[in-house]
């Protein structure tokens, strides 16, 4: 049989009595060897040299209650028993130098004695298998049982056996991811991988997060979910404060963000706190941060770095500590090159940058988002609306086809579901309702690109050359250019433009077909990319 070896620290307080009255008190180290069903063959007693006298008394008492137990003294030194690095280093050296023989001996690591720091260090060394044993925890007897050795418990820290514990952590992780996705069972692998990263960052970092993506991609909603997750985990305690930087202009922007004192300017009849101070201890979400003025950018940078700033008209700084979440649909790196955005603020806010794809990049997620929008409609109105089978299939096919560009992303989808649910006869969305909505969406999407494409056409060819085109060619080319601007590659633009005819062909080369069409007018795909960098009014759907 294996020999049983106990390893423990001498308790200078609980083990510390030297007089004859010591047998009237519970001493953890001695009690280990008093249990009839816990035979200890050897006790390795760890202590500092200055406690040698106490160690000898404890060793003699162990021999008295358990003559078969061998007591081995092991000296260890640290300057401060509450200094983690010092204590851990000393115990780690002991674990590395001690000759363990797990095949012949069973080891019990006694955690009841020593400072809390020493107990934590022993626990960590046992859990990491530097000390190849189990944890031994002892507790004192009831008051009526003064002579009793108390109770003990042996705990195996091999976490591979703790399936329920591992399952609990996995469940908590899944719940966090589901929460960030608003309970939507998304299927897009890239999006799900991004949400996993956001979850880890949100729970471990208070640095700024930059959420990039087209209008309607869900930046505001994700920012709110990040805040709620941190709040639920007790990582923050302050409020969620939100502002759209595109709506902040002139002097009002400074006052809204940083506050002002009474009488700071004409009309300042009372002091104003400002959004940055309101967000103290919580989260400040600045959407469309790329539209913020340069002066406001400078003050925001200082507030992020130094945690204090000057309200308008104040002669004293105020303090605010918050986490910044920023959203934008602009290319901020291009804005830095053109002088519209500060490079130092971009460096400060882009440590964690996440790009949210538009809805047409996540067509496999349209189905679960339809269900989500229907549930939202029910919560808002109290009316439950569903599709019939044929209507659901019809709308699903259209929504996932290349004919649906989803220009405004989830805002378009929300609008579509809201309209169909409102018009649904008897709370049931029918095929006729879906067909009406499809035509409505097509009209909306197709009316806008022509206008945008016309401006782009003049930029690429010049007003003179455009005037020489037949009106038919002008309208068609403008529409083609507008569709190209919503696509990331020539091949994708070809698939959208030739979606109907490509179904009738055995071989398709839509990119070459589109390239030749543009070439008729002297336009190359690279020309569109160059125009995109100059165009600050229309943002490409990511």
NORCORCOR-V309206 format. One record per residue. N is the residue number from 1. PSI is psi in whole degrees, -180 to 180 (NA if undefined). Layout:
[[N:PSI] [N:PSI]]
//
This chain:
[[1:151] [2:144] [3:148] [4:123] [5:126] [6:139] [7:123] [8:161] [9:142] [10:127] [11:106] [12:-15] [13:-61] [14:-33] [15:3] [16:-2] [17:140] [18:-13] [19:-180] [20:-22] [21:-6] [22:-26] [23:-10] [24:-6] [25:159] [26:124] [27:114] [28:-46] [29:-43] [30:-38] [31:-29] [32:-38] [33:6] [34:-8] [35:128] [36:-29] [37:14] [38:84] [39:123] [40:117] [41:-34] [42:139] [43:116] [44:108] [45:111] [46:129] [47:166] [48:152] [49:-34] [50:-10] [51:26] [52:-41] [53:-49] [54:-40] [55:-38] [56:-41] [57:-45] [58:-41] [59:-42] [60:-40] [61:-34] [62:-44] [63:-33] [64:-40] [65:-20] [66:81] [67:-25] [68:-4] [69:126] [70:129] [71:124] [72:123] [73:137] [74:114] [75:140] [76:147] [77:138] [78:150] [79:-39] [80:113] [81:-6] [82:4] [83:109] [84:-50] [85:-41] [86:-47] [87:-45] [88:-42] [89:-42] [90:-45] [91:-33] [92:-41] [93:-40] [94:-45] [95:-36] [96:-30] [97:-22] [98:139] [99:100] [100:145] [101:76] [102:-25] [103:-31] [104:-17] [105:145] [106:133] [107:133] [108:123] [109:110] [110:121] [111:10] [112:-24] [113:168] [114:170] [115:162] [116:-36] [117:-45] [118:-39] [119:-41] [120:-43] [121:-43] [122:-39] [123:-47] [124:-40] [125:-30] [126:-43] [127:-35] [128:-1] [129:14] [130:-35] [131:104] [132:65] [133:-166] [134:158] [135:135] [136:118] [137:125] [138:156] [139:151] [140:162] [141:169] [142:159] [143:-33] [144:-6] [145:59] [146:-36] [147:-4] [148:146] [149:-1] [150:-156] [151:163] [152:158] [153:135] [154:128] [155:126] [156:121] [157:14] [158:97] [159:-15] [160:-19] [161:-11] [162:69] [163:-39] [164:-38] [165:-45] [166:-40] [167:-36] [168:-43] [169:-41] [170:-40] [171:-42] [172:-39] [173:-45] [174:-39] [175:-38] [176:-43] [177:-44] [178:-39] [179:-46] [180:-28] [181:15] [182:29] [183:7] [184:129] [185:74] [186:150] [187:-14] [188:121] [189:-42] [190:-42] [191:-44] [192:-39] [193:-38] [194:-42] [195:-37] [196:-42] [197:-43] [198:-40] [199:-45] [200:-44] [201:-44] [202:-36] [203:-11] [204:-12] [205:147] [206:13] [207:159] [208:148] [209:135] [210:118] [211:113] [212:152] [213:166] [214:164] [215:132] [216:7] [217:-8] [218:23] [219:-45] [220:-44] [221:-41] [222:-39] [223:-43] [224:-40] [225:-37] [226:-45] [227:-47] [228:-37] [229:-45] [230:-37] [231:-42] [232:-32] [233:8] [234:29] [235:-22] [236:162] [237:-7] [238:-175] [239:171] [240:119] [241:129] [242:141] [243:147] [244:112] [245:-25] [246:-20] [247:-4] [248:117] [249:145] [250:-147] [251:-31] [252:-28] [253:-47] [254:-46] [255:-42] [256:-44] [257:-48] [258:-6] [259:172] [260:163] [261:162] [262:130] [263:12] [264:-29] [265:171] [266:125] [267:-8] [268:75] [269:-20] [270:158] [271:153] [272:134] [273:-46] [274:152] [275:-35] [276:-40] [277:-35] [278:-30] [279:4] [280:127] [281:-2] [282:-137] [283:134] [284:119] [285:115] [286:102] [287:154] [288:48] [289:-23] [290:-17] [291:3] [292:143] [293:159] [294:-37] [295:-43] [296:-36] [297:-42] [298:-44] [299:-36] [300:-42] [301:-44] [302:-39] [303:-36] [304:-40] [305:-37] [306:-8] [307:17] [308:162] [309:174] [310:118] [311:158] [312:126] [313:1] [314:151] [315:13] [316:137] [317:155] [318:162] [319:145] [320:128] [321:112] [322:164] [323:133] [324:128] [325:128] [326:143] [327:147] [328:149] [329:12] [330:162] [331:97] [332:-29] [333:-39] [334:-40] [335:-33] [336:-44] [337:-32] [338:0] [339:10] [340:-16] [341:140] [342:132] [343:-32] [344:-33] [345:-38] [346:-42] [347:-36] [348:-31] [349:-9] [350:19] [351:-44] [352:105] [353:128] [354:130] [355:113] [356:123] [357:151] [358:169] [359:-36] [360:-10] [361:-5] [362:50] [363:-28] [364:-14] [365:-1] [366:-43] [367:-55] [368:-27] [369:-27] [370:-46] [371:-42] [372:-43] [373:-37] [374:-40] [375:-39] [376:-40] [377:-41] [378:-42] [379:-37] [380:-40] [381:-18] [382:7] [383:126] [384:124] [385:138] [386:165] [387:150] [388:167] [389:-47] [390:-39] [391:-42] [392:-43] [393:-42] [394:-48] [395:-38] [396:-43] [397:-44] [398:-46] [399:-32] [400:1] [401:163] [402:-10] [403:-13] [404:97] [405:-16] [406:60] [407:-42] [408:20] [409:-129] [410:-21] [411:-39] [412:-44] [413:-42] [414:-43] [415:-41] [416:-47] [417:-41] [418:-45] [419:-46] [420:-39] [421:-37] [422:-37] [423:-7] [424:123] [425:126] [426:25] [427:19] [428:117] [429:122] [430:173] [431:-42] [432:-41] [433:-41] [434:-43] [435:-40] [436:-42] [437:-38] [438:-44] [439:-39] [440:-45] [441:-44] [442:-42] [443:-44] [444:-47] [445:-35] [446:-18] [447:-33] [448:-45] [449:-34] [450:-44] [451:-45] [452:-42] [453:-33] [454:-43] [455:-40] [456:-38] [457:-45] [458:-35] [459:-38] [460:-40] [461:-21] [462:150] [463:-35] [464:-47] [465:-34] [466:-39] [467:-25] [468:-10] [469:146] [470:147] [471:-38] [472:-49] [473:-36] [474:-47] [475:-44] [476:-45] [477:-38] [478:-42] [479:-43] [480:-44] [481:-40] [482:-42] [483:-41] [484:-36] [485:-17] [486:0] [487:150] [488:-25] [489:161] [490:-38] [491:-41] [492:-41] [493:-39] [494:-40] [495:-38] [496:-46] [497:-33] [498:33] [499:-37] [500:-51] [501:-29] [502:-23] [503:-22] [504:-1] [505:142] [506:-36] [507:137] [508:137] [509:68] [510:-34] [511:-45] [512:-39] [513:-43] [514:-39] [515:-42] [516:-37] [517:-48] [518:-36] [519:-27] [520:-27] [521:10] [522:25] [523:135] [524:159] [525:-37] [526:-30] [527:-36] [528:-40] [529:-39] [530:-38] [531:-31] [532:-36] [533:-27] [534:-22] [535:110] [536:0] [537:-24] [538:118] [539:132] [540:136] [541:124] [542:NA]]
//
